[in-house]
Amino acid sequence: MTTNGHLLEVVGLGKRFGTVRALHNVSFGVAESEIVGLVGDNGAGKSTLINLLMGVYPPSEGEIHFDGKRVRFASPSESRKQGIEPAYQHSALVEMMSLWRNFFLGREIERRVGPFQFLDRRRMREECMRSMRDIGVNVRSAEEGVRHLSGGERQSICIGRCMHFGAKLLLLDEPTAALSVRETERVLAYARAVKEQGISEIIVDHNIYHIYPVVDKFIVLDHGNKLAELKKADVTPEDVINIVRTGQYAD
């Protein structure tokens, strides 16, 4: 953790793509076990900011501090090794694979028998089921095909996988998009469970009403700039929506 009590701190962060300035002088912090709602209209810079945190792009200016040190990620794999895990809107799951195979995709557990190595299928099934139960998900079987799962259940796999592999900061990109009311409530319950495990979260969403019950504060972006930083206790959903809509905020 940084000296000012933040797990993540971005200072004067900016990104240019040629002559286009997608992000400019953005600064904010995320404390441990804090949920931050990152909101703004289309083109506000939300995706650019998430991609900078993930190491997809290098920043053009500014600094990123994570877990007590300044970092500069050259790739998403580097940021994941440090404990920043994404759960994307369109979850990167393989339809034809089972739940446990998707859970450990690219991070398979192996066991050695003499000079040979084999997938430890039993251990992966057990750990997959246990991780799902830890966030309150009752899956029927680790062998179940992902193609049979609902949107909310797919999101739960991504969230559970992030927790299992030691995430310190979880990035949720539109986690409730195209979900039913009941499934939205379940996914937000998973977000609360993640917080209770001591993990911080940044939730990117357009629906302020969906995420308002779970976030601790809002960061509002507008045309690549930080327009406002708002504690939930100080604003209503309508207040946040009006700031996003008008692009104006008077502190």
ABEGO torsion letter per residue (X at the ends): XBAAGBABBBBGBBBBBEABBABBGBBBBBBBGBBBBBBEBBGAGAAAAAAAAAGABBBABEBBBBGGBBBBBABAAAAAAAGBBBBBABBBBBAABBAAAAAABGABBBBBBEABBBBBAAAAAAAAAAAAAAAGBBBABAABBAAABBAAAAAAAAAAAAAAAGBABBBBBGAABGBBAAAAAAAAAAAAAAAAAGBBBBBBBABAAAAAAABABBBBBBGGBBABBBBAAABBAAAAAAAAAAGBBBX
